[in-house]
């Protein structure tokens, strides 16, 4: 498959009173056409900022993209003018934001929020745009769409608002959708419905997706490939099946061990990752995970490991002690 998006050595920073926050610190990944890729990690590791960087929605002047490339369909998005970038957002790359109630405009009807992009990007007349909006609401499973179009976001439940966000993202037939924690604050049943809907639509319409999440259950079921992120950097990359079967970084192993399992005895205690994520304004010179790592050695405090093949070209890890981790797991 052809590569749709290539993020190369991306650096995004925020200037704060406490110092410069290196939210995205040299991140590289790619997404192929029609593929679903997951970006996984704890809160504050830079997942959402990396997606906002792709959309060039990082708030200035405090936030800024200071280096790297974001190549989409052969064009570096960082070199586009603001006007050119506006034609990309919504039309070619769409985003499903983390909390729909704060993303939807409370004073505009749902219908207007769906049809606006259709009129701007596709040049549809208001009547055409409304007809298309009705189709989209039906596609995402919203009943009585004719009445719903004239309602406001507060008339919808959380799950219905998330369906609206998906409909808006699909409106202009984009090639790529960035889904930032698409099931946050929804109950488990609604989460499953939303994720199944997204997977079905992605496969049926051939849309590539980047799913940003900390939920490893979502990753196991819906992602083709996974990037594990920690302290602004990607520290492991593999297919979903390979990552679950053979984690090659202590942080990935910690994430997997902290998830409840149905095949374990009920009284088995979870194994949390001790300590706290590092301060992104004062990152250590070596591996950022060192203070929390059970496999750390002296070298980890001095040198930051690079992301390199650890088990074939398709499985990459950034850990000096990955071989020891593998041996201990095999023992």
Rosetta silent file (secondary structure, phi, psi, omega in degrees, C-alpha in Angstrom):
SEQUENCE: XXXXXXXXXXXXXXXXXXXXXXXXXXXXXXXXXXXXXXXXXXXXXXXXXXXXXXXXXXXXXXXXXXXXXXXXXXXXXXXXXXXXXXXXXXXXXXXXXXXXXXXXXXXXXXXXXXXXXXXXXXXXXXXXXXXXXXXXXXXXXXXXXXXXXXXXXXXXXXXXXXXXXXXXXXXXXXXXXXXXXXXXXXXXXXXXXXXXXXXXXXXXXXXXXXXXXXXXXXXXXXXXXXXXXXXXXXXXXXXXXXXXXXXXXXXXXXXXXXXXXXXXXXXXXXXXXXXXXXXXXXXXXXXXXXXXXXXXXXXXXXXXXXXXXXXXXXXXXXXXXXXXXXXXXXX
SCORE:     score description
SCORE:     0.000 S_00000001
   1 L     0.000  151.752  178.876    0.000    0.000    0.000 S_00000001
   2 L   -80.199  146.921  177.540    1.025    3.581   -0.605 S_00000001
   3 E   -77.428  124.865 -179.647    1.898    5.780    2.355 S_00000001
   4 E   -86.822  -44.126 -178.517   -0.802    8.369    2.900 S_00000001
   5 E  -131.972  133.707  174.108    0.802   10.268    5.787 S_00000001
   6 E  -129.334  115.524  174.201    4.435   10.407    6.899 S_00000001
   7 E   -99.010  122.433 -173.609    5.370   12.279   10.056 S_00000001
   8 E  -123.018  114.457  173.195    9.140   12.754   10.170 S_00000001
   9 E    49.901   50.147 -176.104   11.098   13.896   13.240 S_00000001
  10 E   -78.052  133.140  176.851    8.285   16.178   14.429 S_00000001
  11 E  -126.434  121.018  176.388    9.017   18.619   17.266 S_00000001
  12 E  -127.366  130.372 -175.546    6.234   20.630   18.914 S_00000001
  13 E  -128.387  158.227  175.208    6.877   22.840   21.929 S_00000001
  14 E  -127.534  130.410  178.484    4.946   25.089   24.305 S_00000001
  15 E   -90.837  115.256 -178.646    6.466   28.136   25.957 S_00000001
  16 E  -124.824  171.865  178.679    5.264   28.350   29.579 S_00000001
  17 L   -65.799  -23.116  179.642    6.269   30.213   32.720 S_00000001
  18 L   -86.129  -10.867 -178.021    7.902   26.993   33.947 S_00000001
  19 E   133.509 -170.528 -179.094    9.978   26.611   30.786 S_00000001
  20 E   -88.209  121.024  178.425    9.731   25.054   27.342 S_00000001
  21 E   -90.102  116.325  178.174    7.503   21.974   27.250 S_00000001
  22 E   -88.565   78.342 -172.702    8.756   19.498   24.639 S_00000001
  23 E   -67.771  -39.666  175.415    5.348   17.920   24.063 S_00000001
  24 E  -125.324  117.321 -166.561    6.357   16.155   20.836 S_00000001
  25 E  -123.637   71.943  177.144   10.069   15.424   20.776 S_00000001
  26 E    85.544   42.173 -177.015   11.214   13.921   17.475 S_00000001
  27 E   -85.360  137.360  175.726    8.220   11.737   16.618 S_00000001
  28 E  -136.584  132.754  173.321    8.099    9.780   13.340 S_00000001
  29 E  -162.794  169.427  178.936    5.376    7.455   12.071 S_00000001
  30 E  -141.364  159.912  178.042    3.394    6.736    8.916 S_00000001
  31 E  -133.360  129.290  178.434   -0.107    5.661    7.901 S_00000001
  32 E   -90.410  163.221 -179.301   -0.930    3.736    4.746 S_00000001
  33 L   -59.085  130.072  177.748   -4.075    4.139    2.685 S_00000001
  34 L    74.499    4.711 -175.670   -7.067    2.477    4.362 S_00000001
  35 L   -92.070  152.263  172.811   -5.023    1.497    7.434 S_00000001
  36 E  -111.970  117.974 -178.505   -5.928    1.972   11.103 S_00000001
  37 E  -116.105  139.048  179.123   -2.968    2.994   13.260 S_00000001
  38 E  -107.362  144.500  172.998   -3.091    3.512   17.033 S_00000001
  39 E  -119.332  113.811 -168.453   -1.111    6.005   19.105 S_00000001
  40 E  -119.150  145.462  175.098   -1.029    4.764   22.706 S_00000001
  41 L   165.469  171.492  178.504    0.259    6.176   25.974 S_00000001
  42 L   -67.633  163.381  174.063   -0.538    7.803   29.309 S_00000001
  43 L   -60.043  136.741  178.338   -2.208   11.192   29.570 S_00000001
  44 L    88.403    6.167 -177.829    0.288   13.975   28.916 S_00000001
  45 L   -87.246   -7.424  176.588    2.657   11.947   26.720 S_00000001
  46 L   108.978    7.562 -176.839    1.994   14.069   23.611 S_00000001
  47 H   -62.095  -53.880 -177.144   -0.559   11.966   21.707 S_00000001
  48 H   -65.967  -37.302 -179.538   -3.165   14.684   21.169 S_00000001
  49 H   -64.798  -35.262  178.277   -0.545   17.345   20.453 S_00000001
  50 H   -64.615  -38.725  178.078    0.920   15.189   17.685 S_00000001
  51 H   -69.651  -42.177  177.330   -2.525   14.980   16.033 S_00000001
  52 H   -63.479  -30.681  176.981   -3.137   18.708   16.452 S_00000001
  53 H   -66.760  -40.333  177.429    0.266   19.276   14.867 S_00000001
  54 H   -59.939  -39.851  179.965   -0.801   17.278   11.808 S_00000001
  55 L   -82.429   -5.680 -175.024   -3.867   19.530   11.523 S_00000001
  56 L    55.250   49.970  178.538   -1.744   22.599   12.313 S_00000001
  57 L  -115.279   17.247  176.612   -4.082   23.508   15.144 S_00000001
  58 L   -69.841  128.380 -174.264   -1.412   24.043   17.808 S_00000001
  59 L   -69.071  123.030  175.339   -2.264   27.289   19.589 S_00000001
  60 L  -100.058  156.716    5.272    0.184   30.089   18.862 S_00000001
  61 L   -88.196  -10.339 -177.482    2.188   31.935   20.077 S_00000001
  62 L   -64.032  -41.474  179.233    2.678   29.713   23.136 S_00000001
  63 E   -97.854  143.938 -179.414    2.580   26.545   21.043 S_00000001
  64 E  -157.955  145.012  173.114    4.709   26.076   17.947 S_00000001
  65 E   -90.618  115.160 -171.143    5.953   23.371   15.611 S_00000001
  66 E  -103.170   -6.995  179.599    9.708   23.900   15.607 S_00000001
  67 E  -173.494  161.788  176.698   10.923   21.104   13.359 S_00000001
  68 E   106.422 -175.747  178.504   10.168   18.093   11.213 S_00000001
  69 E  -134.493  146.282  173.245    7.962   17.259    8.257 S_00000001
  70 E  -127.757   94.865 -173.428    4.317   16.205    7.907 S_00000001
  71 E   -96.780  116.430 -179.790    4.010   14.762    4.401 S_00000001
  72 E  -122.764  117.893 -177.303    0.440   14.076    3.275 S_00000001
  73 L    52.567   40.505  176.012   -0.102   12.816   -0.265 S_00000001
  74 L    84.881   -2.348  179.741    3.365   14.046   -1.198 S_00000001
  75 E  -112.761  137.516  175.255    2.958   17.562    0.239 S_00000001
  76 E   -81.700  111.127 -176.382    4.603   18.868    3.388 S_00000001
  77 H   -62.957  -26.337 -178.754    1.701   20.361    5.350 S_00000001
  78 H   -71.539  -14.584 -179.996    4.082   22.561    7.337 S_00000001
  79 H   -98.793   -2.502  179.581    4.972   24.439    4.140 S_00000001
  80 L   -77.942  150.081  174.755    1.365   25.207    3.130 S_00000001
  81 L   -71.884  161.369  177.478   -0.065   28.691    3.579 S_00000001
  82 H   -55.010  -38.287 -179.865   -2.901   29.135    6.126 S_00000001
  83 H   -67.367  -41.761  177.806   -5.393   29.356    3.243 S_00000001
  84 H   -64.770  -37.733 -179.884   -4.074   26.154    1.638 S_00000001
  85 H   -67.472  -33.522  177.992   -4.214   24.385    4.998 S_00000001
  86 H   -63.460  -29.630  177.822   -7.866   25.374    5.451 S_00000001
  87 H   -75.523  -22.783  178.175   -8.648   23.475    2.247 S_00000001
  88 H   -80.009  -45.141 -179.295   -6.949   20.364    3.684 S_00000001
  89 E   -62.206  128.782  178.188   -8.764   20.421    7.057 S_00000001
  90 L    84.738  -39.359 -178.639  -12.129   18.760    6.815 S_00000001
  91 L   -84.655  -48.990 -178.158  -11.777   18.048    3.118 S_00000001
  92 L  -108.091  -34.149  175.397   -8.758   15.716    3.048 S_00000001
  93 E  -126.989  126.295  178.050   -7.994   15.215    6.747 S_00000001
  94 E  -116.814  159.600 -178.556  -10.767   15.287    9.338 S_00000001
  95 E  -133.681  134.156  172.142  -10.551   15.105   13.116 S_00000001
  96 E  -101.334  112.014 -172.696  -12.855   13.668   15.753 S_00000001
  97 L   -80.639  164.674 -169.550  -12.068   15.634   18.892 S_00000001
  98 L   -64.924  -41.985 -176.690  -11.864   14.220   22.393 S_00000001
  99 L  -126.221  103.417 -173.230  -14.954   15.824   23.920 S_00000001
 100 H   -61.949  -29.727 -177.894  -17.766   16.578   21.438 S_00000001
 101 H   -66.181  -28.859  177.770  -19.689   18.904   23.754 S_00000001
 102 H   -92.019   -9.582 -179.820  -16.766   21.337   23.762 S_00000001
 103 H   -96.094  -30.725  177.683  -16.079   20.845   20.028 S_00000001
 104 L   -81.319  144.643  179.611  -19.602   21.419   18.722 S_00000001
 105 L   -78.806  118.957 -174.147  -20.860   25.002   18.570 S_00000001
 106 L   -69.601  -16.533 -175.474  -23.690   25.333   21.142 S_00000001
 107 L  -103.589    2.397  176.152  -25.448   28.175   19.276 S_00000001
 108 L  -113.163  143.281  177.333  -25.617   26.540   15.842 S_00000001
 109 E   -65.396  157.701  176.706  -27.984   23.736   14.876 S_00000001
 110 H   -58.479  -40.855 -179.770  -26.531   20.328   14.143 S_00000001
 111 H   -58.288  -43.894 -178.801  -27.684   20.730   10.555 S_00000001
 112 H   -66.887  -36.170 -178.631  -25.732   23.943   10.074 S_00000001
 113 H   -70.494  -27.503  176.802  -22.585   22.444   11.565 S_00000001
 114 H   -81.585  -42.424 -173.350  -22.735   19.522    9.140 S_00000001
 115 H   -76.502  -22.653 -177.541  -23.695   21.479    6.034 S_00000001
 116 H   -57.845  -47.941 -179.970  -21.136   24.285    6.492 S_00000001
 117 H   -64.773  -36.748  179.012  -18.198   22.090    5.471 S_00000001
 118 H   -64.152  -40.170 -179.878  -20.135   20.665    2.536 S_00000001
 119 H   -71.541  -37.998 -176.877  -20.891   24.139    1.203 S_00000001
 120 H   -76.971  -49.857 -173.184  -17.337   25.442    1.717 S_00000001
 121 H   -83.268  -37.714 -175.831  -15.285   22.427    0.600 S_00000001
 122 L  -105.167   -3.064  176.885  -17.550   20.786   -1.966 S_00000001
 123 L    66.783   27.019 -179.475  -19.406   23.875   -3.192 S_00000001
 124 L   -74.879  148.387  171.220  -22.827   22.361   -2.565 S_00000001
 125 L   -72.587  157.238 -178.150  -25.992   24.449   -2.613 S_00000001
 126 H   -53.646  -38.519 -179.832  -27.852   24.583    0.729 S_00000001
 127 H   -66.820  -43.227  177.880  -30.485   22.099   -0.486 S_00000001
 128 H   -62.311  -43.961 -178.335  -27.845   19.622   -1.677 S_00000001
 129 H   -62.686  -38.979  179.387  -25.891   19.987    1.562 S_00000001
 130 H   -66.596  -40.518  177.823  -28.992   19.284    3.650 S_00000001
 131 H   -61.336  -42.684  177.905  -29.761   16.158    1.625 S_00000001
 132 H   -64.994  -38.725  178.839  -26.185   14.959    2.139 S_00000001
 133 H   -62.419  -39.679  177.378  -26.430   15.764    5.870 S_00000001
 134 H   -62.427  -40.466  177.566  -29.539   13.578    6.135 S_00000001
 135 H   -62.077  -43.091 -177.844  -27.618   10.725    4.482 S_00000001
 136 H   -64.549  -42.755  179.132  -24.726   11.154    6.905 S_00000001
 137 H   -62.990  -39.767  175.841  -26.954   11.070    9.992 S_00000001
 138 H   -65.155  -36.585 -178.853  -28.560    7.891    8.740 S_00000001
 139 H   -63.706  -35.965 -178.388  -25.112    6.424    8.027 S_00000001
 140 L   -93.877   10.104  171.433  -23.973    6.908   11.629 S_00000001
 141 L    84.088   25.505  176.424  -27.170    5.465   13.074 S_00000001
 142 L   -94.122  121.594 -177.933  -29.087    8.576   14.164 S_00000001
 143 L   -78.974  157.701  179.216  -32.841    8.009   13.899 S_00000001
 144 L    50.055   54.902 -174.712  -35.304   10.629   12.615 S_00000001
 145 H   -61.983  -30.265 -179.679  -32.531   12.703   10.963 S_00000001
 146 H   -59.269  -42.282  178.803  -34.955   15.260    9.500 S_00000001
 147 H   -76.087  -38.411 -176.162  -35.927   16.415   12.996 S_00000001
 148 H   -64.583  -32.241 -178.745  -32.442   16.027   14.456 S_00000001
 149 L   -59.433  -28.890 -177.134  -30.856   18.404   11.930 S_00000001
 150 L   -93.694    6.640  178.405  -32.772   21.321   13.425 S_00000001
 151 L   -95.860  172.639 -177.562  -31.756   20.549   17.002 S_00000001
 152 E  -109.801  162.326 -176.669  -28.791   21.836   19.008 S_00000001
 153 H   -53.346  -35.010 -177.158  -25.910   19.862   20.611 S_00000001
 154 H   -70.149  -11.095  176.047  -27.457   20.013   24.102 S_00000001
 155 H   -80.400   -9.565 -174.739  -30.440   18.045   22.790 S_00000001
 156 L  -104.120  149.659  172.069  -28.164   15.044   22.151 S_00000001
 157 L   -76.268  172.598 -179.835  -26.727   12.460   24.529 S_00000001
 158 H   -59.604  -43.725  179.309  -22.968   11.904   24.712 S_00000001
 159 H   -65.251  -38.065  179.301  -23.104    8.931   22.359 S_00000001
 160 H   -68.295  -38.197  177.613  -25.297   10.821   19.888 S_00000001
 161 H   -64.693  -38.533  179.127  -22.925   13.800   19.928 S_00000001
 162 H   -66.657  -36.811  174.821  -20.020   11.487   19.193 S_00000001
 163 H   -62.736  -36.870  177.276  -21.972   10.044   16.255 S_00000001
 164 H   -63.817  -40.929  178.689  -22.475   13.606   15.051 S_00000001
 165 H   -62.608  -38.367  178.036  -18.727   14.218   15.213 S_00000001
 166 H   -66.227  -42.015  178.347  -18.165   11.104   13.099 S_00000001
 167 H   -60.903  -42.411  178.991  -20.775   12.286   10.584 S_00000001
 168 H   -65.647  -37.160 -179.963  -19.062   15.684   10.348 S_00000001
 169 H   -66.918  -35.054 -177.673  -15.678   14.014    9.901 S_00000001
 170 H   -84.493  -10.825 -168.493  -16.997   11.847    7.048 S_00000001
 171 L   -52.162  -44.925 -172.980  -18.975   14.641    5.364 S_00000001
 172 L  -101.231   19.519  177.951  -16.426   15.604    2.709 S_00000001
 173 L    55.211   57.163 -179.782  -15.076   12.099    2.061 S_00000001
 174 L   -70.371  162.948  176.150  -11.607   12.631    3.607 S_00000001
 175 L   -87.540  -22.488 -174.669   -8.729   10.220    3.066 S_00000001
 176 E  -141.617  135.411  174.497   -7.657   10.312    6.720 S_00000001
 177 E  -120.330  129.901  174.486   -9.487   10.707   10.041 S_00000001
 178 E  -100.509  114.259 -176.866   -7.676   11.531   13.284 S_00000001
 179 E  -107.852  106.247 -175.768   -9.755   10.202   16.194 S_00000001
 180 E   -94.134  104.058 -178.059   -8.591   11.669   19.514 S_00000001
 181 L    45.221   61.823 -170.733   -9.930    9.496   22.357 S_00000001
 182 L   -67.297  -11.310 -178.445  -13.222    9.040   20.458 S_00000001
 183 L  -119.321   19.743  178.926  -14.963    7.210   23.314 S_00000001
 184 L   -60.501  137.436  174.604  -13.919    9.332   26.318 S_00000001
 185 L    68.622   11.252  175.872  -16.659    9.725   28.982 S_00000001
 186 L  -101.335  149.305  177.850  -18.995    7.246   27.267 S_00000001
 187 L   -71.479  166.215 -169.264  -20.281    4.113   28.995 S_00000001
 188 H   -60.207  -41.132 -178.599  -18.892    0.766   27.886 S_00000001
 189 H   -64.027  -44.117  179.903  -21.856   -0.239   25.722 S_00000001
 190 H   -68.607  -36.932  175.978  -21.855    3.059   23.816 S_00000001
 191 H   -55.320  -47.945 -178.575  -18.066    2.896   23.451 S_00000001
 192 H   -62.014  -41.110 -179.958  -18.389   -0.453   21.703 S_00000001
 193 H   -63.023  -44.793 -178.574  -21.115    0.872   19.392 S_00000001
 194 H   -64.599  -44.257 -177.964  -19.071    3.932   18.414 S_00000001
 195 H   -67.956  -39.575  176.527  -15.902    1.928   17.773 S_00000001
 196 H   -63.719  -39.480  177.801  -17.727   -0.704   15.727 S_00000001
 197 H   -61.655  -45.545 -179.433  -19.343    2.091   13.720 S_00000001
 198 H   -63.559  -42.021 -179.861  -15.963    3.714   13.043 S_00000001
 199 H   -65.463  -42.485 -179.017  -14.387    0.425   11.973 S_00000001
 200 H   -63.179  -45.364 -179.187  -17.299   -0.431    9.692 S_00000001
 201 H   -67.365  -37.935  179.146  -17.297    2.980    8.026 S_00000001
 202 H   -61.718  -44.776 -179.158  -13.513    2.965    7.667 S_00000001
 203 H   -70.022  -40.563 -175.582  -13.549   -0.393    5.891 S_00000001
 204 H   -70.476  -37.267 -175.623  -16.588    0.392    3.760 S_00000001
 205 H   -98.974   -6.379  178.938  -15.364    3.834    2.649 S_00000001
 206 L    71.375   29.596 -178.255  -11.618    3.054    2.564 S_00000001
 207 L   -90.601  131.620  174.222  -10.717    5.824    5.013 S_00000001
 208 E   -77.538  150.487 -178.109   -7.423    5.592    6.924 S_00000001
 209 E  -136.469  142.058  167.788   -7.587    6.282   10.658 S_00000001
 210 E  -113.003  112.700  179.516   -5.267    7.335   13.452 S_00000001
 211 E  -100.028  120.706  178.227   -6.828    6.342   16.775 S_00000001
 212 E  -100.042  122.786 -174.186   -5.373    8.102   19.811 S_00000001
 213 E  -159.211  161.877  167.491   -6.139    6.215   23.012 S_00000001
 214 L  -112.074    2.763 -176.993   -4.891    4.875   26.316 S_00000001
 215 L   -90.688  106.915 -176.818   -7.339    1.944   26.104 S_00000001
 216 H   -71.530  -20.006  174.172   -5.396   -1.157   25.098 S_00000001
 217 H   -66.599  -38.633  176.271   -8.621   -3.075   24.507 S_00000001
 218 H   -61.716  -43.374 -178.630   -9.442   -0.641   21.710 S_00000001
 219 H   -61.780  -45.685 -176.068   -5.996   -1.192   20.232 S_00000001
 220 H   -62.122  -35.396 -173.568   -6.264   -4.973   20.271 S_00000001
 221 H   -90.258  -31.633 -167.233   -9.583   -5.018   18.443 S_00000001
 222 H  -116.413  -18.207 -173.404   -9.372   -2.136   15.991 S_00000001
 223 L   -94.958  145.339  171.593   -5.758   -1.232   15.136 S_00000001
 224 L   -85.165  -47.018  177.840   -3.539   -2.728   12.428 S_00000001
 225 E  -129.195  158.195 -175.328   -0.345   -1.177   13.790 S_00000001
 226 E  -131.708  136.165  169.629    0.518    0.470   17.105 S_00000001
 227 E  -114.503  121.903  178.115    2.874    3.270   18.151 S_00000001
 228 E   -96.114  127.683 -173.103    3.544    3.442   21.904 S_00000001
 229 E  -116.664  140.182  177.086    4.391    6.957   23.069 S_00000001
 230 E  -147.544  128.415  176.605    6.104    8.120   26.253 S_00000001
 231 L    52.470   44.061  174.891    7.311   11.603   27.220 S_00000001
 232 L    82.415    2.435 -178.481    6.865   13.008   23.730 S_00000001
 233 E  -129.177  152.758  172.782    8.639   10.161   21.935 S_00000001
 234 E   -86.297  123.649 -174.315    7.623    6.899   20.289 S_00000001
 235 E  -110.700   -9.379  173.777    9.336    4.104   22.193 S_00000001
 236 E  -158.281  145.606  179.308    7.890    1.019   20.456 S_00000001
 237 E  -144.833  131.985  178.341    6.177    0.236   17.140 S_00000001
 238 E  -167.841  174.363  170.710    4.727   -3.040   15.856 S_00000001
 239 E   -67.663  157.333 -177.631    1.581   -4.674   14.544 S_00000001
 240 H   -59.301  -44.749 -179.110   -1.143   -4.972   17.182 S_00000001
 241 H   -62.868  -42.752 -179.273   -0.833   -8.765   17.357 S_00000001
 242 H   -67.574  -39.845 -178.613    2.971   -8.651   17.658 S_00000001
 243 H   -63.300  -42.826  179.945    2.916   -5.916   20.295 S_00000001
 244 H   -69.505  -38.227 -177.015    0.557   -7.862   22.542 S_00000001
 245 H   -77.283  -36.441 -172.727    2.387  -11.155   22.093 S_00000001
 246 L  -139.832   68.416  176.925    5.963   -9.839   22.342 S_00000001
 247 L   -61.726  139.726 -175.622    6.331   -6.386   23.948 S_00000001
 248 L  -117.608    8.751  177.574    9.919   -5.170   23.628 S_00000001
 249 L  -131.967  137.731 -179.112    9.875   -2.117   25.922 S_00000001
 250 H   -56.918  -32.337  179.069    9.379   -2.128   29.724 S_00000001
 251 H   -67.893  -43.629  176.644    6.789    0.658   29.430 S_00000001
 252 H   -60.692  -43.324  178.254    4.705   -1.335   26.941 S_00000001
 253 H   -61.217  -40.298  178.080    4.967   -4.359   29.216 S_00000001
 254 H   -64.179  -41.111  177.450    3.827   -2.208   32.137 S_00000001
 255 H   -61.030  -43.420 -178.847    0.811   -0.959   30.200 S_00000001
 256 H   -67.354  -37.446 -179.435   -0.205   -4.519   29.346 S_00000001
 257 H   -72.880  -19.475 -178.321    0.228   -5.730   32.936 S_00000001
 258 L   -88.185    1.364 -179.808   -1.946   -2.919   34.288 S_00000001
 259 L   -96.866  129.811  176.360   -4.987   -4.064   32.274 S_00000001
 260 L   -60.348  142.955 -178.814   -7.483   -6.457   33.934 S_00000001
 261 L  -124.560  138.923  179.296   -7.628   -9.874   32.233 S_00000001
 262 L   -76.493  -20.197 -178.665  -10.508  -12.321   32.127 S_00000001
 263 L   -91.110    7.510  177.256   -8.139  -15.300   31.929 S_00000001
 264 L  -103.080  153.090  175.046   -6.491  -14.457   35.275 S_00000001
 265 L   -56.481  148.145 -174.847   -7.805  -15.535   38.718 S_00000001
 266 L   -61.415  -30.359 -176.489  -10.199  -12.964   40.197 S_00000001
 267 L   -86.627   -1.030  179.677   -7.942  -12.226   43.159 S_00000001
 268 L   -65.368  128.230 -179.118   -4.891  -11.494   40.999 S_00000001
 269 L   -83.084  144.625  174.779   -3.672   -7.963   41.687 S_00000001
 270 L   -71.823  154.466  179.680   -2.850   -5.605   38.845 S_00000001
 271 L  -108.618   94.514 -178.173    0.765   -4.510   38.491 S_00000001
 272 L   -71.146  158.364  172.932    0.786   -0.702   38.216 S_00000001
 273 L   -82.134  116.548 -177.430    3.681    1.253   36.732 S_00000001
 274 L   -67.479  154.941  175.000    5.333    2.858   39.739 S_00000001
 275 L    82.853 -171.248 -176.348    6.156    6.566   39.817 S_00000001
 276 L  -124.651  153.714  173.971    4.982    9.475   37.702 S_00000001
 277 L   -58.670  153.813 -176.523    5.603   10.589   34.097 S_00000001
 278 L   -73.570  160.501  173.012    8.529   13.025   33.782 S_00000001
 279 L   -74.267  118.476 -175.412    8.281   16.799   33.673 S_00000001
 280 L   -72.107   -6.418  173.614    8.457   17.642   29.956 S_00000001
 281 L   -89.781  -11.801 -177.702   10.252   20.904   30.743 S_00000001
 282 L  -137.697   58.186 -179.845   13.099   18.982   32.425 S_00000001
 283 L   -68.420  138.990 -179.700   13.587   15.775   30.495 S_00000001
 284 L   -70.246  161.872 -178.476   16.611   13.735   31.640 S_00000001
 285 L   -68.598  -27.359 -178.292   19.577   13.243   29.270 S_00000001
 286 L   -96.235 -141.020  179.036   19.010    9.506   28.975 S_00000001
 287 L   -74.105  129.335 -177.116   15.850    7.429   28.698 S_00000001
 288 L   -66.933  -20.318 -177.791   12.850    9.297   30.123 S_00000001
 289 L   -87.393   -4.961 -173.336   11.399    6.058   31.520 S_00000001
 290 H   -50.994  -47.792 -176.633   14.514    5.252   33.591 S_00000001
 291 H   -62.021  -20.555 -176.461   13.193    6.354   37.045 S_00000001
 292 H  -106.954    1.647 -168.605   10.174    4.014   36.677 S_00000001
 293 L   -97.107  131.698  177.852   11.916    1.100   34.933 S_00000001
 294 L   -79.005  -12.356 -176.746   12.697   -2.238   36.575 S_00000001
 295 L  -105.304    8.167 -172.741   15.255   -3.043   33.839 S_00000001
 296 L   -65.602  146.417  173.990   17.302    0.143   34.058 S_00000001
 297 L  -129.988  176.026 -175.718   21.099    0.094   33.958 S_00000001
 298 H   -59.727  -36.609 -178.343   23.655    2.879   34.219 S_00000001
 299 H   -61.038  -32.099 -178.378   23.670    3.455   30.463 S_00000001
 300 H   -61.831  -30.245 -179.049   19.950    4.327   30.539 S_00000001
 301 H   -78.788  -20.112 -176.276   20.689    7.419   32.637 S_00000001
 302 H   -99.201  -41.089 -171.591   23.333    8.709   30.205 S_00000001
 303 L  -121.327  134.890  175.725   22.101    7.853   26.705 S_00000001
 304 L   -83.640  121.704 -179.668   18.657    8.041   25.162 S_00000001
 305 L   -68.015  150.623  179.186   18.007    4.841   23.153 S_00000001
 306 L   -99.853  155.709  178.382   16.936    5.206   19.534 S_00000001
 307 L   -76.017  115.255 -176.516   13.978    3.489   17.907 S_00000001
 308 E  -146.255  160.957 -179.133   15.460    0.564   15.974 S_00000001
 309 E   -58.589  132.671  178.567   14.506   -2.963   14.849 S_00000001
 310 L  -120.108  -18.908 -179.494   14.457   -5.409   17.775 S_00000001
 311 L  -154.430   65.350 -173.408   12.686   -8.420   16.282 S_00000001
 312 L    91.572  160.620 -174.044   12.634   -8.056   12.515 S_00000001
 313 L   -63.679  -23.375 -174.549   12.237   -4.868   10.512 S_00000001
 314 L   -86.901  -10.839 -179.243    8.542   -4.500   11.404 S_00000001
 315 L  -117.139  114.937 -177.437    9.038   -4.414   15.201 S_00000001
 316 E  -116.981  145.083  177.178   10.930   -1.420   16.572 S_00000001
 317 E  -144.725  157.399  178.386   11.845   -0.529   20.133 S_00000001
 318 L  -122.538   78.241 -178.959   13.855    2.104   21.980 S_00000001
 319 L  -152.585  132.757  178.977   15.391    0.253   24.923 S_00000001
 320 L   -72.406  -23.252 -173.226   18.969   -0.723   25.774 S_00000001
 321 L  -112.936   25.358 -177.887   17.782   -3.773   27.727 S_00000001
 322 H   -61.686  -34.726 -179.811   15.110   -5.173   25.394 S_00000001
 323 H   -65.710  -37.754  177.889   17.049   -8.455   24.984 S_00000001
 324 H   -67.176  -38.561  177.567   17.061   -8.983   28.776 S_00000001
 325 H   -59.750  -43.337 -179.369   13.332   -8.289   28.887 S_00000001
 326 H   -63.975  -44.730 -178.561   12.766  -10.951   26.222 S_00000001
 327 H   -62.822  -41.481 -178.828   14.916  -13.528   28.060 S_00000001
 328 H   -68.485  -35.858  178.239   13.130  -12.961   31.383 S_00000001
 329 H   -70.087  -32.676 -179.553    9.709  -13.281   29.783 S_00000001
 330 H   -76.844  -23.430 -176.656   10.755  -16.491   28.047 S_00000001
 331 L   -70.958    0.000    0.000   12.136  -18.023   31.261 S_00000001
